[in-house]
Amino acid sequence: MPEIQLGSHTIKSHGVHVARFHMHDWIILVLLVGIEIVLNVINPFYRFVGEDMFTDLKYPLKSNTVPFWSVPVIAILLPFAIFAVIYFYRKDVYDLHHAILGLLFSVLITGVITDAIKDAVGRPRPDFFWRCFPDGKDFYDTVTKNVICHGDKAVIKEGHKSFPSGHTSWSFAGLGFLAWYLSGKIRIFDRKGHVAKLCIPLLPLLVAALVGISRVDDYWHHWQDVFAGGLIGLTVASACYLQFFPPPYHPDGFSPHAYIEMLAERGSIAEPSSNTENGYNFQPSEIESVYMPSERNRETSELHTYDSNSILDRMETGRRN
């Protein structure tokens, strides 16, 4: 296990070096932002909606319990704040950089996957009827029986983006990554039986779950949309975290892979020798230097004992004579 060197790798001393080494990763992030913007601008697939399909699409049009602007705050800024607090304690720029990079990849990859599926599927939201017919008067094509909406175009466009839930996927992507991160920092699976540790990483997941539930309560999503969104977000978060950090149960799960490799390259980690047994290092030369003189001393001692006994025997014989 590496020897942690707190305070020796700060933003000032190693920040530029670490950022430059991962320059290509930051470029990919910019490309993901561009793709995400395009996916939100283009129109989704306008799925056929007939008159007899409104059974689950006539729920009231309500405002969001969790506004759109609050999702980046919950999924990105909140984890950033926690990363910053841990950095000021550890002064480890490797940990800060990889936590931020991993979180951004988690959220943006999730966003691209979610919005790509939204545009391709075009599933109507539960409140689609009131988006399509805000005055309650429905109209249908006389031939195809498809809806002829007369509501606001932007509202109708948003009404075809039900599957999967973006609020839920973003929340699980950001807060799911945070849950992994906190699990590693508190060594949640250290086999010491402290079950109370589970409460810390489960709290972000609970918040993400509540965000998903609010989407069903507001009639913006079907439950399948929320389930799929949560699955996408948590899966991507797990993959992104394990790309930068060891799993929480690992002996080095406290630090990112790059930090451990840096310590190894600098000789901070002693490589186990082929003569190591039960955690102790034995050098043949040292064993021989200790053992061989001991053998010689034992033989010399036996020789001296033999000589002294022979002299005593002779003296005793002379007295008798």
PyMOL commands that set and color helices and strands:
alter all, ss='L'
color gray80, all
select helices_A, chain A and resi 11-21+23-41+51-53+70-90+93-121+128-132+153-159+166-185+195-217+223-244+257-265+284-320
alter helices_A, ss='H'
color red, helices_A
select strands_A, chain A and resi 276-277+280-281
alter strands_A, ss='S'
color yellow, strands_A
deselect
rebuild
show_as cartoon
